């Protein structure tokens, strides 16, 4: 029996780094896969002024140039050391070919160490198993 994420391929969109401003991640080519999961990992975030906000959203593109947000694919980081997952279905059918993670920060002194990695799963052509 195959799991949802057989033949997983990991692709980094936001490399691990401390960020204090908005950031667009690198695009990931999803061709050949049916589903994906975006794994967002954050360390100790700055909440000193109580107005800092941190959100990671998914954007998609047909041409790897013009990206648009995907409705409903956003997660908020609200505390230290959180790991959040965003599941993405419909690759190759209802989703566009390229995906990227986008960090949106706000407030007086935002600072967040974070990374975002896409795990592509359910490949159209899986490796032969012996």
QUIQUIWO-V545372 format. One record per pair of residues at least 12 apart in sequence whose C-alpha atoms are under 6 Angstrom apart, sorted by the first residue. I is the first residue (numbers start at 1). J is the second residue. D is the distance in Angstrom with one decimal. If there is no record, write none. Layout:
I_J_D ; I_J_D
This chain:
5_121_4.4 ; 5_122_5.4 ; 6_121_5.9 ; 6_122_5.5 ; 7_121_5.9 ; 8_120_5.4 ; 8_121_4.6 ; 9_119_5.6 ; 9_120_5.1 ; 10_118_5.7 ; 10_119_4.5 ; 11_117_5.6 ; 11_118_5.2 ; 12_117_4.3 ; 13_25_4.6 ; 13_26_4.5 ; 13_101_6.0 ; 13_116_5.6 ; 13_117_5.6 ; 14_115_5.0 ; 14_116_4.8 ; 15_115_5.2 ; 16_114_5.4 ; 16_115_4.4 ; 17_113_5.4 ; 17_114_5.8 ; 18_112_5.3 ; 18_113_3.9 ; 19_111_5.6 ; 19_112_5.4 ; 20_110_5.3 ; 20_111_4.5 ; 22_103_5.3 ; 22_104_4.8 ; 22_105_5.5 ; 23_102_5.8 ; 23_103_5.0 ; 24_102_4.6 ; 25_100_5.5 ; 25_101_5.0 ; 25_102_5.6 ; 26_100_5.9 ; 27_99_5.5 ; 27_100_4.6 ; 28_98_5.5 ; 28_99_5.3 ; 29_98_4.8 ; 30_97_5.5 ; 30_98_6.0 ; 32_123_5.6 ; 32_124_5.3 ; 33_121_5.8 ; 33_122_5.7 ; 33_123_4.2 ; 33_124_5.7 ; 34_91_4.7 ; 34_122_5.3 ; 35_88_5.8 ; 35_89_4.7 ; 35_91_5.6 ; 35_120_6.0 ; 35_121_5.2 ; 36_88_5.0 ; 36_119_5.4 ; 36_120_4.4 ; 36_121_5.7 ; 37_86_5.5 ; 37_87_4.5 ; 37_88_5.8 ; 37_118_5.6 ; 37_119_5.1 ; 38_85_5.5 ; 38_86_5.0 ; 38_117_5.6 ; 38_118_4.4 ; 39_84_5.9 ; 39_85_4.7 ; 39_116_5.6 ; 39_117_5.2 ; 40_83_5.6 ; 40_84_5.1 ; 40_115_5.8 ; 40_116_4.5 ; 41_83_4.5 ; 41_114_5.4 ; 41_115_5.4 ; 42_81_5.2 ; 42_82_5.4 ; 42_113_5.6 ; 42_114_4.2 ; 43_80_5.6 ; 43_81_4.3 ; 43_113_5.2 ; 44_80_4.5 ; 44_81_5.8 ; 45_80_5.5 ; 45_111_5.8 ; 45_112_4.7 ; 46_110_5.8 ; 46_111_5.2 ; 51_107_4.9 ; 52_106_5.4 ; 52_107_4.0 ; 52_110_5.4 ; 53_105_5.5 ; 53_106_4.9 ; 54_76_5.8 ; 54_77_5.3 ; 54_104_5.9 ; 54_105_4.7 ; 55_75_5.6 ; 55_76_4.3 ; 55_77_5.9 ; 55_103_5.9 ; 55_104_5.2 ; 56_74_5.7 ; 56_75_5.4 ; 56_102_5.5 ; 56_103_4.6 ; 57_73_5.8 ; 57_74_4.2 ; 57_101_5.8 ; 57_102_5.3 ; 58_70_5.8 ; 58_73_5.7 ; 58_100_5.8 ; 58_101_4.9 ; 59_99_5.7 ; 59_100_5.4 ; 60_96_5.8 ; 60_98_5.5 ; 60_99_4.5 ; 61_96_5.5 ; 61_98_5.1 ; 62_96_5.3 ; 62_97_5.5 ; 64_98_5.9
